[in-house]
Amino acid sequence: MPQAVDAAPAPSAGTTPGSDFAPLLRTVRGQGLLDRRHGWYTARVLVNLCSLAAVVTGVVLLGHSGWVLLLAVPFSLVWTRTAYLSHDAGHAQISSSRRTGRWISLTHANLLLGMSQAWWNEKHNKHHANPNHVDKDPDVGVGALVWTQQQAAGRAGFARWLTRNQARLFFPMLLLEGIALKVYGFQDLRRQDRREARTEGALLLTHLALYAALLLTTMAPLTALAFALLHHALFGLQLGMAFAPNHKGMEMPDPDGERWGHLRRQVLTSRNVRGGPVTDWFLGGLNYQIEHHLFPNMPRPHLRLAQPLVRDHCREAGIPYTETGLLDSYRQALRHMHEVGAPLREEPRPPNV
């Protein structure tokens, strides 16, 4: 079950919205937890590139055999670590230089993954500014899935059937996410200015050309197609499993209600996932979601160090700090999706003719 820190008495009514965060920020900054970790990230980038090279070498050596399909598993694992590095670069966790961070993100997202960093950053920054806000957070907007019963009520046709069953279909739908990310990137080129679109588009096309060349020069066409589908399905599933536990089923601010300060807005809408080094590796540090949302540019290895400071501060401020196990985090997210579709499942079915 999720664990929340015991709440202390709420701050007085006269407290200004941002004042409950300022002391925590001073403490975190004073302990150097916002300082960059260039050596740590350099090592992670090199290890990831070497891992990618090893998998590609394996594809070349085994491409003539059906056993090559097994390499889709480590290939997807390396791609997911690549996505985490791009995510960190986009948040300025790796470098304080905006230009350097952009090129690290472009290399990892566009070139190595075929995923637009401009599209991701545009969407992800809106999410960070107003997590779980139905009018401002694109992650809880109406899409293939919906997140409130009000959104569900407006569904019709196939979308209505999808909403009724979205909890049980969630993980199967993640198998399509790897391909969808590529499509979103190309669609976003229309939004970007001409110079940015040229750079992004060129890298996306280069990725597709290199990926197709690797598969088609080492495998038979049907094997190459099977490998690409399996690889992208596993990649999408892993990314979804990393992002799903973070906010689904947590507080959703009332668009017409009181505006929360930064501390409450980020903590009440986020969920941490307990675990050790394996969980940290699998989720790319996103298991420290509360700390990440409070300090988006904090280097990943510092998130676990900031956790006790944040937890204690939330206790003193009277703000629930939610932390649970990985499996329970999925259970809570799926329960929320199931409840959103409940009114549609209760509708009377048309009589058989």
FENQUIJO-V33332 format. One record per residue. N is the residue number from 1. RES is the residue in one small letter. SS is DSSP state (a for helix, b for strand, c for the rest). PSI is psi in whole degrees, 0 to 359 (* if undefined). Layout:
N;RES;SS;PSI + N;RES;SS;PSI
This chain:
1;m;c;151 + 2;p;c;148 + 3;q;b;132 + 4;a;b;141 + 5;v;c;139 + 6;d;c;132 + 7;a;c;135 + 8;a;c;172 + 9;p;c;141 + 10;a;c;151 + 11;p;c;156 + 12;s;c;157 + 13;a;c;336 + 14;g;c;359 + 15;t;c;133 + 16;t;c;151 + 17;p;c;323 + 18;g;c;352 + 19;s;a;335 + 20;d;a;345 + 21;f;a;329 + 22;a;a;315 + 23;p;a;322 + 24;l;a;317 + 25;l;a;317 + 26;r;a;318 + 27;t;a;313 + 28;v;a;315 + 29;r;a;321 + 30;g;a;333 + 31;q;c;6 + 32;g;c;18 + 33;l;c;351 + 34;l;c;359 + 35;d;c;144 + 36;r;c;152 + 37;r;c;72 + 38;h;a;319 + 39;g;a;317 + 40;w;a;313 + 41;y;a;324 + 42;t;a;317 + 43;a;a;318 + 44;r;a;320 + 45;v;a;315 + 46;l;a;317 + 47;v;a;319 + 48;n;a;318 + 49;l;a;321 + 50;c;a;321 + 51;s;a;318 + 52;l;a;316 + 53;a;a;322 + 54;a;a;318 + 55;v;a;317 + 56;v;a;318 + 57;t;a;318 + 58;g;a;321 + 59;v;a;317 + 60;v;a;318 + 61;l;a;328 + 62;l;a;4 + 63;g;c;332 + 64;h;c;350 + 65;s;c;152 + 66;g;a;341 + 67;w;a;343 + 68;v;a;335 + 69;l;a;333 + 70;l;a;334 + 71;l;a;351 + 72;a;a;332 + 73;v;a;303 + 74;p;a;329 + 75;f;a;317 + 76;s;a;326 + 77;l;a;316 + 78;v;a;320 + 79;w;a;322 + 80;t;a;319 + 81;r;a;325 + 82;t;a;318 + 83;a;a;321 + 84;y;a;319 + 85;l;a;320 + 86;s;a;319 + 87;h;a;313 + 88;d;a;320 + 89;a;a;321 + 90;g;a;335 + 91;h;c;7 + 92;a;c;28 + 93;q;c;330 + 94;i;c;317 + 95;s;c;143 + 96;s;c;348 + 97;s;c;121 + 98;r;a;321 + 99;r;a;314 + 100;t;a;315 + 101;g;a;321 + 102;r;a;317 + 103;w;a;328 + 104;i;a;317 + 105;s;a;319 + 106;l;a;317 + 107;t;a;314 + 108;h;a;319 + 109;a;a;297 + 110;n;a;309 + 111;l;a;312 + 112;l;a;333 + 113;l;a;340 + 114;g;c;29 + 115;m;c;130 + 116;s;c;120 + 117;q;a;330 + 118;a;a;317 + 119;w;a;314 + 120;w;a;313 + 121;n;a;320 + 122;e;a;313 + 123;k;a;316 + 124;h;a;325 + 125;n;a;323 + 126;k;a;321 + 127;h;a;314 + 128;h;a;326 + 129;a;a;325 + 130;n;c;68 + 131;p;c;136 + 132;n;c;16 + 133;h;c;116 + 134;v;c;336 + 135;d;c;345 + 136;k;c;340 + 137;d;c;112 + 138;p;a;340 + 139;d;a;344 + 140;v;a;22 + 141;g;c;173 + 142;v;c;123 + 143;g;c;220 + 144;a;c;326 + 145;l;c;160 + 146;v;c;162 + 147;w;c;357 + 148;t;c;157 + 149;q;a;332 + 150;q;a;317 + 151;q;a;319 + 152;a;a;324 + 153;a;a;335 + 154;g;c;3 + 155;r;c;150 + 156;a;c;158 + 157;g;a;225 + 158;f;a;323 + 159;a;a;326 + 160;r;a;319 + 161;w;a;319 + 162;l;a;318 + 163;t;a;322 + 164;r;a;329 + 165;n;c;17 + 166;q;a;331 + 167;a;a;315 + 168;r;a;340 + 169;l;a;354 + 170;f;a;305 + 171;f;a;319 + 172;p;a;324 + 173;m;a;333 + 174;l;a;338 + 175;l;c;342 + 176;l;c;352 + 177;e;a;325 + 178;g;a;319 + 179;i;a;320 + 180;a;a;322 + 181;l;a;324 + 182;k;a;318 + 183;v;a;315 + 184;y;a;320 + 185;g;a;314 + 186;f;a;323 + 187;q;a;326 + 188;d;a;344 + 189;l;c;332 + 190;r;c;331 + 191;r;c;330 + 192;q;c;155 + 193;d;c;164 + 194;r;a;317 + 195;r;a;315 + 196;e;a;319 + 197;a;a;323 + 198;r;a;314 + 199;t;a;310 + 200;e;a;313 + 201;g;a;319 + 202;a;a;318 + 203;l;a;323 + 204;l;a;317 + 205;l;a;322 + 206;t;a;318 + 207;h;a;310 + 208;l;a;319 + 209;a;a;315 + 210;l;a;319 + 211;y;a;314 + 212;a;a;320 + 213;a;a;318 + 214;l;a;312 + 215;l;a;316 + 216;l;a;340 + 217;t;a;352 + 218;t;a;344 + 219;m;c;161 + 220;a;c;152 + 221;p;a;314 + 222;l;a;324 + 223;t;a;319 + 224;a;a;318 + 225;l;a;315 + 226;a;a;318 + 227;f;a;313 + 228;a;a;317 + 229;l;a;315 + 230;l;a;316 + 231;h;a;310 + 232;h;a;327 + 233;a;a;315 + 234;l;a;323 + 235;f;a;312 + 236;g;a;321 + 237;l;a;316 + 238;q;a;318 + 239;l;a;316 + 240;g;a;322 + 241;m;a;336 + 242;a;a;326 + 243;f;a;336 + 244;a;c;321 + 245;p;c;350 + 246;n;c;320 + 247;h;c;339 + 248;k;c;128 + 249;g;c;359 + 250;m;c;180 + 251;e;c;142 + 252;m;c;112 + 253;p;c;142 + 254;d;c;119 + 255;p;c;333 + 256;d;c;5 + 257;g;c;196 + 258;e;c;139 + 259;r;c;124 + 260;w;c;151 + 261;g;c;175 + 262;h;a;316 + 263;l;a;309 + 264;r;a;319 + 265;r;a;321 + 266;q;a;322 + 267;v;a;316 + 268;l;c;338 + 269;t;c;0 + 270;s;c;155 + 271;r;c;130 + 272;n;b;156 + 273;v;b;123 + 274;r;c;156 + 275;g;c;182 + 276;g;c;210 + 277;p;a;325 + 278;v;a;317 + 279;t;a;318 + 280;d;a;317 + 281;w;a;313 + 282;f;a;320 + 283;l;a;2 + 284;g;c;29 + 285;g;c;353 + 286;l;c;352 + 287;n;c;342 + 288;y;c;57 + 289;q;a;324 + 290;i;a;311 + 291;e;a;320 + 292;h;a;321 + 293;h;a;326 + 294;l;a;324 + 295;f;c;77 + 296;p;c;332 + 297;n;c;13 + 298;m;c;128 + 299;p;c;144 + 300;r;a;316 + 301;p;a;348 + 302;h;a;347 + 303;l;a;317 + 304;r;a;331 + 305;l;a;330 + 306;a;a;341 + 307;q;a;310 + 308;p;a;328 + 309;l;a;317 + 310;v;a;317 + 311;r;a;314 + 312;d;a;321 + 313;h;a;320 + 314;c;a;322 + 315;r;a;316 + 316;e;a;328 + 317;a;a;354 + 318;g;c;29 + 319;i;c;123 + 320;p;c;134 + 321;y;c;110 + 322;t;b;128 + 323;e;b;135 + 324;t;b;176 + 325;g;c;165 + 326;l;a;310 + 327;l;a;321 + 328;d;a;329 + 329;s;a;320 + 330;y;a;320 + 331;r;a;317 + 332;q;a;318 + 333;a;a;315 + 334;l;a;323 + 335;r;a;319 + 336;h;a;314 + 337;m;a;323 + 338;h;a;318 + 339;e;a;326 + 340;v;a;321 + 341;g;c;359 + 342;a;a;313 + 343;p;a;328 + 344;l;a;328 + 345;r;a;339 + 346;e;c;355 + 347;e;c;142 + 348;p;c;137 + 349;r;c;147 + 350;p;c;143 + 351;p;c;149 + 352;n;c;136 + 353;v;c;*
